[in-house]
């Protein structure tokens, strides 16, 4: 299995957005940014990950996320990122069988299954 590669510039971007948007301290923002970058690396490695984040109405959504090509291939048209998911973290929800997305600032964490 391939090693997880977490890019430093992604961690810095996620952390700075979390500080600006949520007003959180830099240590908490950096910890969440590392977890979010790790989530992205795991999804790019075709893993299925259980995640939690705040929805727009401030309730918590727990979802099984995947970007596995065998799962997503039938639901992708190849035109790039839809406008409504721009600047968001998009994933395929295995429980709802639909594309979902959340803003980076609303991420709570990964739940180990």
C-alpha positions, 0 to 999 in steps of 0.5 A: 500500500502506498504511503500517505503524502500530506502536502505542507501547503495544503495544511497551511491553507486549511489552517489559515482558512480555519483561523480566519473563518472560525477565529480559532487558535493556531494550534487547533486550526493546525491540528484540524488542517493536518487531519483534513489533509490526511483525509484528502490523502486517504480519499485519493488513495481510494479508501472509504472514510467515515467523517463528521462535519457541521451542515449549514443548519449547524447539525452534525452529519456523519457520512461514509465518504469515498472517491473510489473510481469504481464507485464515482465513475458512473456519477461523473460527467467529466466536466470538472468541478460543479460550480456549487462545489467550488472551494469546498471538499466534495466526496461521494456519500455511500449512504445517500448515494449522492455527491456531498460537499462541505466547507473546510471550516465546518470539518469536525474530524474522521471517525475510525471504522 
